[in-house]
Each structure stands twice: as structure tokens, then as C-alpha cells.
Amino acid sequence: MSRGSLILGLLIAIGLGVLLALWPSLRAPKPAASTAPAARGSEPAQPPLLYKWKDEKGVWNYTDRPPRNTEFEVIRDTPNVTPVGTVVPEVPSSNRAPAIPPPPED
């Protein structure tokens, strides 16, 4: 075996050892930007406003946008709640539900 082959084998072994040592940190998930600590001197983020309202069927709904054409309650101080974008359905002007067409026949 030549001296060059021994050096090459040693370098490969060292590289694999470094890779194995760093493997857990390479595979660890990166923290999201929102979980990073706030910069010094900046104010903490305000909790989002949420809206609570009851639809015509009596079901309570919680959204991040106020509904139209219906009464709602603003919910404040919810630091442990992260809202997800919502779609607020339009409240029908009448109490009659829209007609649903029958399923197609096979």
C-alpha cells in the first residue's frame, strides 16, 4: 500500500467522523422566525383580535375577521391563540337556506 493511499484513507475517515458528529445538528429543524427572541428595546407583539359570532343555525364561530351583517363580540387578550386565515360566509338576507341540487344519477 502506498503512502498516498494511507493519507487518502485517513482523510476520508476524518471526514466521515466529522459528518457523524455533526449529523444531529444538521437534521434538527430550524426554528421559525416567529419563535426567535425579540430584539432589545422592541415591544412584545400584541395578541391578535378574534371575533365570536353565532350563525343562523345557532353555531358559534370564531374568526380573525369580523362578520358582515350580524352581531359579533371582540375577544381580546388571547396570547396562546394563533389565528389562521378564515373565510367569513355571507349571512343570507332571508332565513331560507339555498337549494342544493340533487347528486347526479349513475
C-alpha positions as CSV (number, residue, x, y, z in Angstrom):
1,M,0.0,0.0,0.0
2,S,1.4,3.4,-0.9
3,R,1.7,6.4,1.4
4,G,-0.8,8.4,-0.7
5,S,-3.5,5.7,-0.3
6,L,-3.0,5.8,3.5
7,I,-3.3,9.6,3.6
8,L,-6.4,9.5,1.4
9,G,-8.0,6.8,3.6
10,L,-7.2,8.8,6.8
11,L,-8.7,12.0,5.3
12,I,-11.9,10.1,4.3
13,A,-12.1,8.6,7.8
14,I,-11.8,12.0,9.5
15,G,-14.4,13.5,7.1
16,L,-16.9,10.7,8.0
17,G,-16.2,11.2,11.7
18,V,-16.9,14.9,11.5
19,L,-20.1,14.2,9.5
20,L,-21.3,11.7,12.0
21,A,-20.5,14.1,14.9
22,L,-22.5,17.0,13.2
23,W,-25.3,14.8,11.9
24,P,-27.8,15.5,14.7
25,S,-27.4,19.3,14.4
26,L,-27.7,19.1,10.6
27,R,-31.0,17.2,10.9
28,A,-32.5,19.4,13.7
29,P,-35.4,21.5,12.5
30,K,-34.7,25.2,12.1
31,P,-36.7,27.5,14.5
32,A,-39.3,29.6,12.8
33,A,-38.8,33.3,12.7
34,S,-41.7,33.9,15.0
35,T,-40.1,31.9,17.8
36,A,-36.9,34.0,17.8
37,P,-36.5,36.2,20.8
38,A,-37.5,39.9,20.3
39,A,-34.8,42.4,19.8
40,R,-33.8,44.5,22.8
41,G,-35.9,47.6,23.2
42,S,-38.8,46.4,21.0
43,E,-42.3,46.0,22.3
44,P,-43.8,42.5,22.6
45,A,-46.2,41.5,19.8
46,Q,-49.8,42.2,20.6
47,P,-52.2,39.2,20.7
48,P,-54.5,39.1,17.7
49,L,-58.1,40.2,17.8
50,L,-60.6,37.4,17.4
51,Y,-64.3,37.7,16.7
52,K,-67.0,35.5,18.1
53,W,-70.4,35.3,16.5
54,K,-73.4,32.9,16.2
55,D,-74.7,32.0,12.8
56,E,-78.4,31.5,11.8
57,K,-78.2,27.8,12.9
58,G,-77.0,28.8,16.4
59,V,-73.4,27.6,15.8
60,W,-70.7,29.7,17.4
61,N,-67.9,30.8,15.0
62,Y,-64.5,32.2,15.9
63,T,-62.7,34.2,13.2
64,D,-59.9,36.7,12.7
65,R,-62.1,39.0,10.7
66,P,-65.5,40.5,11.8
67,P,-68.5,39.0,10.0
68,R,-70.8,41.2,7.9
69,N,-74.5,41.7,8.6
70,T,-74.5,40.1,12.1
71,E,-73.6,41.0,15.6
72,F,-70.3,39.8,17.0
73,E,-68.2,40.0,20.1
74,V,-64.5,41.0,20.1
75,I,-62.2,38.7,22.0
76,R,-59.1,40.3,23.4
77,D,-56.0,39.1,25.4
78,T,-55.6,35.6,23.8
79,P,-51.8,35.3,23.8
80,N,-51.9,31.5,23.4
81,V,-54.1,31.6,20.3
82,T,-52.7,31.9,16.8
83,P,-55.4,32.6,14.3
84,V,-55.4,31.0,10.9
85,G,-56.8,33.0,8.0
86,T,-60.6,32.4,7.6
87,V,-63.4,33.0,5.2
88,V,-66.4,34.5,6.7
89,P,-69.6,33.4,4.9
90,E,-72.1,36.0,4.0
91,V,-75.2,35.8,6.1
92,P,-78.2,35.3,3.9
93,S,-80.8,38.1,3.9
94,S,-83.6,35.5,4.5
95,N,-83.8,32.6,6.8
96,R,-84.3,30.2,3.8
97,A,-81.3,28.0,3.1
98,P,-80.1,27.9,-0.5
99,A,-81.3,25.0,-2.6
100,I,-78.8,22.2,-3.0
101,P,-79.1,20.3,-6.3
102,P,-79.5,16.6,-6.1
103,P,-76.5,14.4,-6.8
104,P,-76.2,13.1,-10.4
105,E,-77.6,9.7,-11.1
106,D,-75.2,7.0,-12.2
